Amino acid sequence: MHEGYDVLLRDGGIAHVRPLRPADRAALHKLVDRSSERSAYLRFFTGGRSTAHAYIDRITGDTYAGRARVADLHGRLVAVAEYIPIDEGRAELGILLDDAVHGHGLGTLLLEHLAVDAAEHGVRELVADVLAENRPMIRVLHDLGLPVGQHFEDGALHVSIAAEPTPRLLAAIEARDHEAGRASLARVLAPRSVAVIGAGRDEHAVGHKVLRNLIDGGYCGPIHPVNPNATEIAGLACHAKVPHGVDLAVVAVPARHVLDVARDCAEAGVAGLVVLTSGFAEAGQSGVESELLALCRDAGMRLIGPNCLGVINTGAWLNASFLPHRPARGCVALMSQSGAVGAALLDRLEVSSFVSVGNKADVSGNDLLEYWEDDDDTCVIALYLESFGNPRKFARIARRVGKRKPILLVKSGRGEAGGRAVRSHTAAAATPDVAVDALTGAAGVIRLDSVNELIDTAKLLAAQPLPAGRRVAVVGNSGGPQAMAADACERHGLVVPELPPGLLTARAAAALGNPVDLTADATAAEIGAAVGTLAASPEIDVILVVYTPPFGDGLEATRQAIADATKAAAKTVLACVVGHDDLIDGRVPSYAFPEQAVQALAHMVRYAEWRRRPVEPVPVPPQADEKTAREIVHAELEAHPDGGWLSPADAARLLGCYGVTLVESVDVDSPETAAAAAARVGLPVALKSTGPVHKSEAGGVRLNLRTLDEVRQAYHDMSARIGPEMTGAIVQRMLPGGVEIIVGGVNYPAFGPLAMVGMGGVTADLLADRAFRVPPITDALNMIDELRCAPLLHGYRGSPPADVTALADQVVRISRLLEDLPQVAELDLNPVIVAPEGATTVDARIRVAPCEPSPSPLLRRMR
């Protein structure tokens, strides 16, 4: 089992789960003593407490053969769960909870973790005897998410649980994780009372600004200024320490006092801290920040910050920040890891809530997505991130949340850092930023390049319904900006269709195609009438109104006409009022420039299309010899602890475990052995050096060698040119023609696996024609069709179609390999010759490296 970690409970509390230690014996006996007679009976039947104490001695003894976890809550051991093997593939399950934590979800969580651990250790079935009257435990076992069987035996219910993770278990775990995450932030973002620790009379000080914002913002709950040197601040009674019963404490004291303040808050039962103070990890004090987090976790407090601006919830009239302006209420939930960016966004957006996470020691974007998913005041979620804590968990949560609410993301750091001098084609292409794009794209997250782009897109999504399609009508009074809008639509893949004849009527000077140019003389009424007609047309999905003031009836009259014409519109409507960025009538977003409007619209259209896609079923993974594959990787890392490139033979063996076969290759080490191999496989042949990563660039590939003498001479020339880096060569029979494709993948410690398919051969880097996916891959055929070279595979200019299905199967198999083996750092199959008869891998390069296992989605734990 993994070492200790923190977990969220159903009520939002925090427990610490860790392996059982012999030193826990005394605490476990105390747990038994605290248990009621009823609990002891239900767990240990007629033996009651005496059997329970004997049980504790057994599981903490030297001969104990099981695997057990305990849970601590507020510094006290409150639970133990274990399984002990009883025969091949079966183990007996046991759990004991403190009466005080029944109903908090801790028992379910421990059972989840035991089931996952048991499956990893070859246990196929967990069994337990439960009294029929112990209905809560029976319900927990049945709700776990695993197949359960039961029958009566010797007066008890004999329960058996299949310890094989299932999609139902994963869904149940995600639902329970969501419930716990939301509960943990409820008292932080919608507190019943707030304390401001460090509030003073200096109007320029941070603590006073927070207190003033709470009062002036209309917060209705009790507000407690905390300052040992004052009795009253801003008309409120002052406390020397935080009083009991406070939900949220905002901390604005010097860094050297923050730990003492956090201890006071822990004693007072505070639910959450917002630490505005700087001087922690960002100032090189990571140890102090870790101590602060540990203190909060032990006390069950959530921590926002440190080094942040505060939190805002406009629905609760809560402004627990020190920002100078009052936020406008709206439906955009905003999180920022940068205070400066957060302040700028807050100044331009109407928000439901705002959280400045600062150093992000605890509460992160993942936590906030869980909370905002069910927040009735939030319809759009906007995030500014500088780093991911658990990116794969972010993608899983975002995929679920995004089906209900759009998620916008600006992530800084698009540049590549820490490049490697020698890499595969795939690793050179699949940079960490590409991994972010693939991860967010699969989850439906709208990734944006700038804060301005985020603001523009959020305004549109918050104000307008999603479009039903890509057909855009551009209507207005200015031909130039309308033409620019139409050009921008085309660049973004939107359609500006011809309108049905007679749909619109206007003065003779008007151009009634699409764009609809009503000319500079068009009145506000004429523009409004055209917009109204287009809004009723089934031929159009979106209306983009382009108006250049002050022509016609002027700015205000035209804005009012647009508002009146779109009040009952069910379509997406947006405007470009040249030079003006705002909302028309609070409903129609208006942009200063046409390209700006179209860019926001394009993001909205793509999101709407993603949301309409049916949920793709989790694919059944292809058969694989995972055991042998792990042995190959383990043996390589045993021999080379720092990792390295697999030999051609080992690479072929590893691929063979996943059903990917290479063209026959014969290892050679001299001109004579090369000639003998050529005679064996049949001329003509290819000779390829082993050693250099990029063989073609090093002069390590010779094709169509038609005689044995040509083979000998090619080996001699190749060896002389490459020198000591050449460790030998392989001889392969030349294949019939086909399309050269590259299939590859990488594993990043933070992001996990990323699979790639693209145009292969020597043009792989030159043409950069690639598509990426995060495994498991559910749409390999669509992935291939994204390539610009896809027509070559489907029968270009009369050539026979290639076997794209075979290529897709190979992509899926490689994606499973990458998922199963995180130690595979880089993988290239280049080229894969895709012909009408199938897809054949000609060359393979695989690099392995030591790595930590990726966090399992089946183990609920705080980061």
Buried (B, 14 or more C-beta within 10 A) or exposed (E): BBEBBBBBBBBBBBBBBBEBEEEBBEBBBBBBEEBEEEBBBBBBBEBBBEBBBEBBEEBBEEEBEBBBBBBBBBEBBBBBBBBBBEEEEBBBBBBBBBEEBEEBBBBBBBBBBBBBBBBEEEBEBBBBBBBEEBEEBBEBBEEBBBBBEBEEEEEBBBBBBBBBBEEEBBEBBBEBBBBBBBBBBBBBBBBBBBBBBBBBBEEEBBBBBBBBBBBEBEBEBBBBBBBEEBEEBBEBEBBEBBBEEBBBBBBBBEBEEBEEBBEBBBEBBBBBBBBBBBBBBEEEBEEBBEBBBEBBBBBBBBBBBBBBBBBBBBBBBBBBBBBEEEBEBBBBBBBBBBBEBBBBBBEBBBBBBBBBBBBBBBBBBBBBBBBBBEBEBBBBBBBBBBEBBBBBBBBBBBBBBBEEBBBBBBBEEEEEEEEEEEBBBBBBBBBBBBBBBBBBBBBBBBBBEEBBBBBBBBBBBBBBEBBBBBBBBBBBBBBEBBBBBBBBBEEBEBBBEEBEEEBBEBEEEBEBEBBBBBBEEBBBBBBBBBBBBBBEBEEBBBBBBBBBBEBBBEBEBBBBBBBBBBEEBEBBBBBBBBEBBBBBEEBBBBBBBBBBBBBBBBBBBBBBBBBEEEEEEEBEBBEBBBEEBBBBBEEBBEEBEEBBBBBBEBBBBBBBBBBBEBBBBBBBBBBEBBBBBBEEBEBBBBBBBBBBBBBBEBBBBBEEBEEBEBBBBBBEBBBEEBEEEBEBBBBBBBEEEBBBBBBBBBBBEBBBBBBBBBBBBEBBBEBEBBBBBBBBBBBBEEBBBBBEBBEBBEEEEEBEEBBBEBBBBBBBBBBBBBBBBBBBBBBBBBBBBBBEEBBBBBBBBBBBBEBEEBBBBBBBBBE
